[in-house]
Amino acid sequence: MQPMLLSAAVIVSVLCAGLMGYAIQRGATCTVAAVDELLTKRTAKRLVAMLEASLWVAGGLALAALLGVLPTMPAAYPVSAWIFAGGALLGFGAWLNGACVFGAIARFGSGDVNYLATPLGFFLGCLTVGVFGAPTPHPLETASPVLDSAGVVVALFLAFAAWRLAPALWDALRAPREHGIARALAARVWAPHAATGVIGVTFVVILLLVGVWAYTDVLAQLAQGRSTRLALGVLCLLALYAGAWLGGWTAGRLSAVRLTAAASAKCLAGGVLMAWGSLLIPGSNDGLILIGIPLLRPYAWLAFATMCITVAAALWLRRVWMRLPQRHADEHVS
């Protein structure tokens, strides 16, 4: 790639990373919150929104494959016991942290500086994952059914995109003139459910311009001493956090949360556990949602399901534990 084109690609990628951070803060992207919503409200709106982000990625990748501009995709991995161990660690770490790797960015964007300990913990986890003695997973040389049937997937994706975008465009055109089309459209796009689609789209743009990027991969590279596109990765990481902070500020959600040793320690420990889990799978929940699940890779679906089940079990056990003192008190009174 020519230097001028490379520079333009880097600039656009960094801007997309910032936009992704903005969308993460606005969207319903935290796995812990999604599972909690399912348990307490009996609704799966957040989980559906997260899977919808995967749909946007799948459609974008299929379209790129059809046009012949798709770069080399990350490898798929076989299903093994380590997949389930990794998913459980990822889920328990997310529960302890109070948010998954996506949710930690959103919490920081809302002003909770304790969540800066999460990436630090993830970095430390990448340094210490060797304590498990897990074998290095061997990639599979199998293509994705999504990419093998790119024409069919693109047709379905275009119908889905039209169904999703048409109401937003209609609302924008019907908006009062004093409000403006752009403002009405922005209000619809930055609604929590729709913002997850922006995450998928920006991820695909970054992938096409400079290759697959996830902020957990940057932390893993730093810990393992690898330098593949590290400078670009760090730039995108900083842009991601800046975008999340901007999202919190513009939404009126930015409020200073006191930095405490206890809260920071939980985030640090949660980050360590999530790193261990993601490297055992391999793939953190951002990589699972934005690569493995869209490409219909079994290991990614099983790991994400294990993560969600672990989060659900931890939330349920905590609620049972919290009810015990009250139950004992009631029995004592009676």
C-alpha positions as CSV (number, residue, x, y, z in Angstrom):
1,M,0.0,0.0,0.0
2,Q,1.3,3.5,-0.9
3,P,2.4,5.7,2.0
4,M,-0.4,8.2,1.4
5,L,-3.1,5.5,1.2
6,L,-1.6,3.9,4.3
7,S,-1.8,7.1,6.2
8,A,-5.4,7.7,5.1
9,A,-6.3,4.1,6.2
10,V,-4.6,4.6,9.6
11,I,-6.5,7.9,10.2
12,V,-9.8,6.4,9.2
13,S,-9.2,3.4,11.4
14,V,-8.4,5.5,14.4
15,L,-11.5,7.6,13.8
16,C,-13.6,4.4,13.5
17,A,-12.1,3.1,16.8
18,G,-13.2,6.3,18.4
19,L,-16.6,5.9,16.9
20,M,-16.7,2.4,18.2
21,G,-15.9,3.6,21.7
22,Y,-18.7,6.2,21.4
23,A,-21.1,3.4,20.3
24,I,-20.0,1.1,23.1
25,Q,-20.9,3.7,25.7
26,R,-24.2,4.4,24.0
27,G,-25.1,0.8,23.1
28,A,-26.3,-2.2,25.0
29,T,-23.0,-4.1,24.8
30,C,-22.2,-5.5,28.2
31,T,-22.7,-9.3,28.5
32,V,-23.1,-9.1,32.3
33,A,-25.8,-6.5,32.0
34,A,-27.5,-8.6,29.2
35,V,-27.6,-11.7,31.3
36,D,-28.8,-9.8,34.3
37,E,-31.6,-8.3,32.2
38,L,-32.5,-11.8,31.1
39,L,-32.7,-13.0,34.7
40,T,-34.4,-10.1,36.3
41,K,-36.6,-8.6,33.6
42,R,-37.1,-11.8,31.6
43,T,-36.2,-10.0,28.4
44,A,-33.3,-10.6,26.0
45,K,-33.1,-7.1,24.4
46,R,-29.4,-6.6,25.2
47,L,-28.4,-10.1,24.1
48,V,-30.4,-9.6,20.9
49,A,-28.6,-6.3,20.3
50,M,-25.2,-7.9,20.8
51,L,-26.1,-10.6,18.3
52,E,-27.3,-8.0,15.9
53,A,-23.8,-6.4,16.0
54,S,-22.6,-9.9,14.9
55,L,-25.1,-9.8,12.0
56,W,-23.7,-6.5,10.7
57,V,-20.2,-8.0,10.8
58,A,-21.3,-11.1,9.0
59,G,-23.0,-9.1,6.3
60,G,-20.1,-6.8,5.9
61,L,-17.6,-9.7,5.7
62,A,-19.7,-11.5,3.2
63,L,-20.0,-8.4,1.0
64,A,-16.3,-7.8,1.2
65,A,-15.7,-11.5,0.2
66,L,-18.1,-11.1,-2.7
67,L,-16.2,-8.0,-3.9
68,G,-12.9,-9.7,-3.5
69,V,-11.5,-7.2,-0.9
70,L,-11.6,-9.4,2.2
71,P,-8.3,-9.7,4.0
72,T,-7.1,-12.9,5.6
73,M,-9.4,-13.9,8.4
74,P,-8.2,-15.0,11.9
75,A,-8.0,-18.8,12.3
76,A,-10.8,-21.0,13.6
77,Y,-10.0,-23.3,16.5
78,P,-11.2,-26.8,17.4
79,V,-13.7,-27.5,20.2
80,S,-11.9,-28.8,23.3
81,A,-12.3,-28.8,27.1
82,W,-10.2,-25.6,27.2
83,I,-13.0,-23.8,25.3
84,F,-15.3,-24.4,28.2
85,A,-12.7,-23.7,30.9
86,G,-11.9,-20.4,29.1
87,G,-15.5,-19.5,28.7
88,A,-16.1,-20.1,32.4
89,L,-13.1,-18.0,33.4
90,L,-14.2,-15.3,31.0
91,G,-17.7,-15.3,32.5
92,F,-16.6,-15.4,36.1
93,G,-14.1,-12.6,35.5
94,A,-16.7,-10.4,33.8
95,W,-19.1,-11.0,36.8
96,L,-16.4,-10.1,39.3
97,N,-15.4,-7.1,37.2
98,G,-19.1,-6.0,37.1
99,A,-18.8,-5.7,33.3
100,C,-17.3,-7.6,30.3
101,V,-14.5,-6.1,28.2
102,F,-17.1,-4.1,26.3
103,G,-18.9,-3.0,29.4
104,A,-15.7,-1.9,31.1
105,I,-15.2,0.6,28.4
106,A,-18.7,1.9,28.8
107,R,-18.3,2.2,32.6
108,F,-15.1,4.2,32.1
109,G,-17.0,6.4,29.6
110,S,-19.5,7.1,32.4
111,G,-16.8,8.4,34.7
112,D,-15.8,5.3,36.7
113,V,-12.0,5.5,36.7
114,N,-11.8,2.3,38.7
115,Y,-12.3,0.5,35.4
116,L,-8.9,1.6,34.2
117,A,-7.7,-1.3,36.3
118,T,-9.5,-3.7,34.0
119,P,-7.1,-3.4,31.0
120,L,-4.2,-3.5,33.5
121,G,-5.5,-6.7,34.9
122,F,-6.0,-8.1,31.4
123,F,-2.4,-7.2,30.6
124,L,-1.2,-9.0,33.8
125,G,-3.4,-12.0,32.9
126,C,-1.8,-12.3,29.6
127,L,1.6,-12.4,31.3
128,T,0.6,-15.2,33.7
129,V,-1.7,-17.4,31.6
130,G,1.1,-20.0,31.5
131,V,0.2,-21.2,35.0
132,F,-2.5,-23.3,33.4
133,G,-0.1,-25.3,31.2
134,A,-2.7,-25.3,28.4
135,P,-1.4,-26.5,25.0
136,T,-1.2,-24.0,22.2
137,P,-4.4,-24.5,20.1
138,H,-3.8,-25.5,16.5
139,P,-5.8,-23.5,14.0
140,L,-8.3,-25.3,11.8
141,E,-7.9,-24.9,8.0
142,T,-11.6,-24.6,7.5
143,A,-13.5,-21.8,5.8
144,S,-16.6,-20.1,7.2
145,P,-20.0,-21.1,5.8
146,V,-20.8,-17.4,5.8
147,L,-18.0,-16.7,3.4
148,D,-18.6,-19.9,1.4
149,S,-22.1,-18.7,0.7
150,A,-21.4,-15.0,0.4
151,G,-23.9,-14.3,-2.3
152,V,-26.8,-15.7,-0.3
153,V,-25.6,-14.0,2.9
154,V,-25.3,-10.6,1.2
155,A,-28.8,-10.8,-0.2
156,L,-30.2,-11.6,3.2
157,F,-28.0,-9.0,4.8
158,L,-29.2,-6.2,2.4
159,A,-32.8,-7.1,3.2
160,F,-32.0,-7.0,6.9
161,A,-30.2,-3.6,6.6
162,A,-33.1,-2.1,4.6
163,W,-35.5,-3.3,7.3
164,R,-33.3,-1.8,10.0
165,L,-32.5,1.5,8.3
166,A,-35.8,2.4,6.6
167,P,-37.6,3.4,9.8
168,A,-34.7,5.7,10.9
169,L,-34.6,7.4,7.5
170,W,-38.4,7.8,7.5
171,D,-38.4,9.3,10.9
172,A,-35.6,11.7,9.9
173,L,-37.5,12.8,6.8
174,R,-40.7,13.4,8.8
175,A,-38.8,15.4,11.5
176,P,-39.8,19.0,12.0
177,R,-37.6,21.4,10.0
178,E,-36.3,23.2,13.1
179,H,-35.0,19.9,14.4
180,G,-33.2,18.9,11.3
181,I,-32.8,15.6,9.5
182,A,-29.3,15.0,10.8
183,R,-30.3,15.5,14.4
184,A,-33.3,13.2,14.0
185,L,-31.2,10.6,12.3
186,A,-28.5,10.8,15.0
187,A,-31.1,10.4,17.8
188,R,-32.3,7.1,16.2
189,V,-28.7,5.8,15.4
190,W,-27.5,6.5,18.9
191,A,-30.4,4.7,20.6
192,P,-28.9,1.9,22.7
193,H,-30.1,-1.0,20.5
194,A,-29.1,0.7,17.2
195,A,-25.7,1.7,18.5
196,T,-24.6,-1.9,18.6
197,G,-24.9,-2.0,14.8
198,V,-22.4,0.9,14.6
199,I,-20.0,-1.2,16.6
200,G,-20.3,-4.0,13.9
201,V,-19.9,-1.5,11.0
202,T,-16.9,0.3,12.4
203,F,-15.2,-3.1,13.2
204,V,-15.7,-4.2,9.5
205,V,-14.3,-0.9,8.2
206,I,-11.2,-1.2,10.4
207,L,-10.8,-4.8,9.3
208,L,-10.9,-3.9,5.7
209,L,-8.4,-1.0,6.0
210,V,-5.8,-2.4,8.4
211,G,-6.8,-5.9,9.3
212,V,-8.6,-7.5,12.3
213,W,-8.3,-5.3,15.4
214,A,-9.6,-5.8,19.0
215,Y,-8.4,-3.9,22.0
216,T,-7.9,-7.1,24.0
217,D,-5.5,-8.2,21.2
218,V,-3.5,-5.0,21.7
219,L,-3.1,-5.8,25.4
220,A,-2.1,-9.4,24.6
221,Q,0.5,-8.2,22.1
222,L,2.0,-5.8,24.7
223,A,2.2,-8.6,27.3
224,Q,3.7,-11.1,24.9
225,G,6.2,-8.8,23.4
226,R,4.8,-8.9,19.9
227,S,5.0,-5.9,17.7
228,T,2.6,-6.6,14.8
229,R,0.9,-3.3,14.1
230,L,1.4,-2.4,17.8
231,A,1.7,1.3,17.3
232,L,-1.6,1.3,15.3
233,G,-3.2,-0.9,17.9
234,V,-2.2,1.5,20.7
235,L,-3.6,4.5,18.8
236,C,-6.9,2.7,18.2
237,L,-7.0,1.7,21.9
238,L,-6.6,5.3,23.0
239,A,-9.2,6.4,20.5
240,L,-11.6,3.8,21.8
241,Y,-11.4,5.1,25.3
242,A,-11.6,8.7,24.1
243,G,-14.7,7.9,22.2
244,A,-16.3,6.2,25.2
245,W,-15.6,9.2,27.3
246,L,-17.0,11.5,24.7
247,G,-20.1,9.2,24.5
248,G,-20.6,9.5,28.2
249,W,-20.2,13.3,28.2
250,T,-22.5,14.0,25.3
251,A,-25.2,11.6,26.8
252,G,-25.0,13.4,30.1
253,R,-23.9,10.1,31.8
254,L,-20.4,11.4,32.8
255,S,-20.2,11.6,36.6
256,A,-17.1,11.2,38.7
257,V,-16.9,7.9,40.6
258,R,-14.6,7.8,43.5
259,L,-11.4,5.8,43.0
260,T,-11.3,3.1,45.8
261,A,-8.9,0.3,46.5
262,A,-11.7,-2.3,46.7
263,A,-13.3,-1.3,43.4
264,S,-10.0,-1.1,41.6
265,A,-8.9,-4.5,43.0
266,K,-12.1,-6.1,41.8
267,C,-11.6,-4.7,38.3
268,L,-8.0,-5.8,38.3
269,A,-8.8,-9.3,39.4
270,G,-11.7,-9.4,36.9
271,G,-9.3,-8.3,34.1
272,V,-6.8,-11.1,35.0
273,L,-9.5,-13.8,34.9
274,M,-10.9,-12.5,31.6
275,A,-7.4,-12.5,30.1
276,W,-6.9,-16.1,31.2
277,G,-10.2,-17.1,29.8
278,S,-9.7,-15.4,26.5
279,L,-6.3,-16.9,25.9
280,L,-7.5,-20.4,26.7
281,I,-10.4,-20.2,24.3
282,P,-8.7,-18.3,22.5
283,G,-10.7,-15.1,22.0
284,S,-12.3,-12.6,24.4
285,N,-15.9,-11.7,24.2
286,D,-15.2,-8.8,21.7
287,G,-13.4,-11.3,19.4
288,L,-16.1,-13.9,19.9
289,I,-19.0,-11.5,19.1
290,L,-17.3,-9.7,16.3
291,I,-15.4,-12.6,14.6
292,G,-16.2,-16.1,15.8
293,I,-20.0,-15.8,16.1
294,P,-20.5,-13.9,12.8
295,L,-18.4,-16.5,11.0
296,L,-20.5,-19.3,12.6
297,R,-17.5,-21.0,14.2
298,P,-18.7,-23.6,16.8
299,Y,-15.9,-22.9,19.3
300,A,-16.9,-19.3,19.5
301,W,-20.6,-20.0,20.0
302,L,-19.9,-22.6,22.7
303,A,-17.4,-20.3,24.5
304,F,-19.8,-17.4,24.5
305,A,-22.7,-19.6,25.7
306,T,-20.4,-21.0,28.5
307,M,-19.6,-17.4,29.5
308,C,-23.2,-16.4,29.6
309,I,-24.2,-19.5,31.7
310,T,-21.3,-18.7,34.1
311,V,-22.4,-15.1,34.5
312,A,-26.0,-16.2,35.1
313,A,-24.9,-18.8,37.7
314,A,-22.7,-16.2,39.5
315,L,-25.5,-13.6,39.6
316,W,-28.0,-16.2,40.9
317,L,-25.7,-17.5,43.6
318,R,-24.9,-14.0,44.8
319,R,-28.6,-13.2,45.1
320,V,-29.2,-16.4,47.0
321,W,-26.3,-15.6,49.3
322,M,-27.6,-12.0,49.9
323,R,-31.1,-13.4,50.9
324,L,-29.7,-15.8,53.5
325,P,-29.2,-13.2,56.3
326,Q,-32.7,-11.8,55.8
327,R,-34.1,-15.4,55.8
328,H,-32.3,-16.2,59.0
329,A,-33.6,-12.9,60.6
330,D,-37.2,-13.7,59.6
331,E,-36.9,-17.2,61.1
332,H,-35.5,-15.8,64.3
333,V,-38.3,-13.3,64.6
334,S,-41.0,-15.9,64.0
